[in-house]
């Protein structure tokens, strides 16, 4: 597998290594697409990762959830199913940010108690047999939340992630990385709940 469509500045990077495929056949990715910046700790380069959709909701556990998806079909193939891989040979992504407490407006992230969020980024596909090709990044950091009527804005600062699980043909092209950016997500509690539940079902 090769990876492509990681963008640094205005350049698209491509490398012949088993890694994160971020292409999305059939998807239209424009300048207003949700996006985050990944900055590997061991390289002097930033990668801009674009997503197809962003959804937000208060969490049943308290706090707030942000869910970013790429490469996933959101129309059910059968009743009761919400998402499915749009192409079983392409890699799909779900990035879940759980904010445990909402910082006051203007709060700084330069003190230890400012860590208020956990990040879970899953990139995967299935080849039809056995364990899926998958890489899971996890981390913690500081995320500011600005709640609006139809949208919630999440600003990620001082967030660090690293690969916690790698299976199948996947390889980690990033290594431990800082994650940053601002995402404006549509408020839809049912969509967030069903995407996360379906993701769990896909990996059972």
N, C-alpha and C positions, 0 to 999 in steps of 0.2 A: 504494500500500500504506500502511496505517496501522499504528501500533504501539500495543500495549496491555499491561496486566498487569505493567508495571514498578511496583513498590510502594514508596512512601516512607512509613515509619511504617505506618499502617493505611489509607492512601489509595492508590487505584489511579489512575495517571496515564494519560491518553490524549491523543494529539496527531495532527493531520492532516498527517503528513509521511511520506515514504517512509523507513522505518527498520526497527527490529528488532521483528518480531512474535514475542511470546513466548507467545501463546496456544497451547493444546494440546488440540484437540477430542478428547473421549473420555478425556482423562487426568484423574485425581483428584489435585489438588494440596492437601496438608494442611500443618499447621504443622510436621510432621517432615520435609518435603521438603528435600533438599539445597539450600542457598542460599548466595549470595555477595552482598556489597555493593559496588556501583560508585559511586565518588565523583568526579564530573567536576571537574577542576582549575579550571574557569572558572565553576562554579556552586556556590551554597550549598545543595546538596540531595544526598541519597543515594538511590540506586536499589537495591532489593532484587530480585535476579534468582533465581527458583526454577527448579530442574531436576527432571526425573523420576527420574533414577537416578544413582548414583555408584559407580564401580568402581576398584579399586586393585590394583597388582601391582608386584613388582620389575621394573625395566627390563632388557631384554637388553643395553642399552648401559651398564648400571650405574646405580645410584640407584633411584628409584621413580617410578611413573607414577600419576596420578589422571586419570580420565576422567569428565566429567559430560555427560549427554545430556538433551535435551528435544525432544519432537515426533518422535522416531524410533521406528518399529516395530522391535522386536527379534526378531520371528519371521520366519524365512526365507520368501521367496516362491518360492524354488526352491533346490534343493540347492546348498550351497556359499556361499549368501549369508546374511549375519547381520543386517544392518540395512538399512533402506530408508526413504525419507521416508514418513511416515504419511499425508501429504496433499501432493500435488505443488504445490498452490496455497498451502500454509501454509509458514512458515519453520521450519527445523529447526536445532538447535544441537548442537555438540560442543565442549566446552572441555577442553583437554588441558594438564595441568600436569606437567612433567618436572622432578623434583628430582634434581640431579646428585650431591649429597652430603647425608647426614643430619646435621643439627647436633646437638650434645650437648644434653641436656635443660636448659632454662633459658638457652640461648644468646640473646644480644641481637641485634637486627637494625640497630643504630645505628652500624655501621662498614662501610667499603666492601667488605671481603672477605666480608661476610655474604650477598651475592647468591649464591644457590645454585640458582635455579630459572628455567625458561623457561615462558612461558604462550602458548598458541595457541588462540584462541577463534574458531570458524568458525560463522557464521549464514548459512543458504542455503536456496534452493529452486530448482526447475527449472520453467520454463514450457513445456517440451517442445521448445524450439528453441534452438540455439546455446548461448552461454555462460550459466551459471547466474546468477541474482540472488544476490549473495554479498557479505558483508563479513567480513574477517578482521582480528581484533585480535591483536597480539603484544606481548609485554613480558617483563620479568625482575623478580625480587624475591627475598624471603626467605620460605621455607616450612618450618615445623617439621613433623616426621613422628613419629607415635607408633604403632608397629606392635602389633597385637593378634592373637589367634588367628584370628578370622573377619573382623575389620574393621581398617582403618588410618585414623587420624585425621590430617588435614592442616590446619594452621593457617597461613593466608596473612597475612603482614604486610609492609608496605613494598613492595608489588607495584604496578607501574605498567604500564598497557597503552595502546596507541593503534592506530588503524586503519592497517593496512599495505596493504590491497587492498580496493577497492570496485568492484563490477561490476554491470551490469544496472541495475535500478531501485532499488538500495539507496542509502541515505543514512546518514551517521553521526550519530546523535542525541546521542551522549555526548561526543565529543572525547576528548583524552587524559584518562585517569582512573586513580585509585587503586583497587585491588581488595583486598578483605579478607574474612575470615570463616573459620569452622571447619567442615570437612566430614568426616563419618564415612562412609567408603566400604567396601563389601563387597570382600573379597579374592577376586579371580578373574582369574588371569593370562591364561587363554584368552579370556575375555570382553574384556579390555582389548586384547589382540593383535588379535582379530578385528574389533572396532569400528574401531580405527585403520586396519587393512588395508582394510576395507570403505569407510571414508570416503575413502581414497586412490582406490579404484576408482570411486567416485561422481563424482570430480572429474577423471577422465582424459578 
